[in-house]
Amino acid sequence: MATAKEIIETEIPNRLQAKPELAKEINAVIHFDVSGEGGGKWTLDTTKSEGWVSEGINGASKMTVSVSNDDFVKITEKKLNAQMAAMQGKLKFKPMDMGLAMKLAKLLG
């Protein structure tokens, strides 16, 4: 089973490289706070043209996404609906920016 670390550090940059228009559409700094084994903290900066992901919480962000490693992996593997996870409190956005969350879903989904 993949971990959030593998998805965030490898898959997300690969997806952004394949579809640079996604980075332009998101155009924000987003922090990921993933709990549990395989989790950690990362910064996704789609305002840059490359080097989007860095480990740790770096600088100010437009939104912080909090989720467990297991749920994050299930969401990216389409085994858990992100909207359902958010309604159940398994996936949290601070502050809640629905437009940005929907753009992020395109990248993760």
C-alpha positions as CSV (number, residue, x, y, z in Angstrom):
1,M,0.0,0.0,0.0
2,A,1.2,3.5,-0.9
3,T,1.8,6.1,1.8
4,A,1.0,9.8,1.9
5,K,4.7,10.5,1.7
6,E,5.0,8.5,-1.6
7,I,1.9,10.1,-3.1
8,I,2.8,13.7,-2.0
9,E,6.5,13.5,-2.9
10,T,6.3,11.4,-6.0
11,E,2.8,11.1,-7.5
12,I,1.7,14.8,-7.1
13,P,4.9,16.2,-8.8
14,N,4.5,13.7,-11.6
15,R,0.9,14.7,-12.1
16,L,1.8,18.4,-12.1
17,Q,4.6,17.8,-14.6
18,A,2.1,15.9,-16.9
19,K,-0.5,18.6,-16.5
20,P,1.1,21.9,-15.7
21,E,-2.3,23.6,-16.2
22,L,-3.4,22.1,-12.8
23,A,-0.7,24.0,-11.0
24,K,-1.8,27.2,-12.7
25,E,-5.4,26.5,-11.8
26,I,-4.7,25.8,-8.1
27,N,-2.1,28.7,-7.9
28,A,-1.7,28.5,-4.1
29,V,0.4,27.3,-1.3
30,I,-1.2,24.4,0.5
31,H,0.0,22.6,3.6
32,F,-0.6,18.9,4.2
33,D,-0.7,17.6,7.8
34,V,-1.0,13.8,7.6
35,S,-1.3,11.9,10.8
36,G,-0.4,8.2,11.5
37,E,2.2,5.9,10.1
38,G,3.5,7.1,6.7
39,G,2.3,10.6,7.5
40,G,4.1,13.8,8.0
41,K,3.9,17.5,7.0
42,W,4.5,18.9,3.5
43,T,4.1,22.1,1.6
44,L,2.7,22.1,-1.9
45,D,3.5,25.4,-3.7
46,T,1.7,25.5,-7.1
47,T,2.7,29.2,-7.6
48,K,6.1,27.9,-8.8
49,S,6.9,26.4,-12.1
50,E,8.7,23.4,-10.6
51,G,9.9,22.0,-7.2
52,W,6.3,22.1,-6.0
53,V,6.6,19.8,-3.0
54,S,8.8,20.3,0.1
55,E,8.9,18.5,3.4
56,G,7.7,20.4,6.4
57,I,5.4,23.4,6.8
58,N,7.2,26.2,4.9
59,G,5.8,29.8,5.0
60,A,2.2,30.9,4.9
61,S,-0.4,28.9,3.1
62,K,-3.8,29.6,1.7
63,M,-5.1,26.3,3.2
64,T,-4.1,23.4,5.4
65,V,-5.4,19.9,4.7
66,S,-5.5,17.6,7.7
67,V,-6.1,13.9,7.2
68,S,-4.8,10.5,8.4
69,N,-2.4,8.6,6.2
70,D,-4.9,5.7,5.6
71,D,-7.7,8.1,4.6
72,F,-5.4,10.1,2.3
73,V,-4.3,7.0,0.5
74,K,-8.0,5.8,0.2
75,I,-9.0,9.2,-1.2
76,T,-6.2,9.2,-3.8
77,E,-7.0,5.6,-4.8
78,K,-10.7,6.5,-5.1
79,K,-11.7,4.1,-2.3
80,L,-13.0,6.9,-0.2
81,N,-15.0,9.9,-1.5
82,A,-13.3,13.1,-0.5
83,Q,-16.7,14.9,0.1
84,M,-17.9,12.1,2.4
85,A,-14.5,12.1,4.2
86,A,-14.9,15.9,4.8
87,M,-18.5,15.5,6.0
88,Q,-17.4,12.7,8.4
89,G,-14.6,14.9,9.7
90,K,-11.9,12.6,8.4
91,L,-10.7,15.3,6.0
92,K,-10.3,18.9,7.2
93,F,-9.6,22.1,5.5
94,K,-8.5,25.3,7.3
95,P,-9.8,27.7,6.3
96,M,-12.5,26.0,4.3
97,D,-12.1,27.3,0.8
98,M,-14.5,25.2,-1.3
99,G,-13.2,26.5,-4.6
100,L,-9.6,25.7,-3.7
101,A,-10.6,22.3,-2.3
102,M,-12.4,21.4,-5.6
103,K,-9.3,22.4,-7.6
104,L,-7.1,20.3,-5.3
105,A,-9.5,17.3,-5.8
106,K,-8.6,17.4,-9.5
107,L,-5.0,16.9,-8.6
108,L,-5.5,14.2,-6.0
109,G,-8.3,12.3,-7.8
